[in-house]
């Protein structure tokens, strides 16, 4: 899974689009290694997006 996003001191959430992408990959039968690569890409994309917003 991708890491959660901190919403507050005691609250976290996950990005819906990331969860949907991981679920779709699982349903389509991708291997654990393929899922790991997808998660790495999703995390990288999130970092790029956050960096662009700053």
Buried (B, 14 or more C-beta within 10 A) or exposed (E): EBEEEEEEEEEEEEBEEBEEBBEEBEEEEBEEEEBEEBBEEBEEBBEEEEEEEE
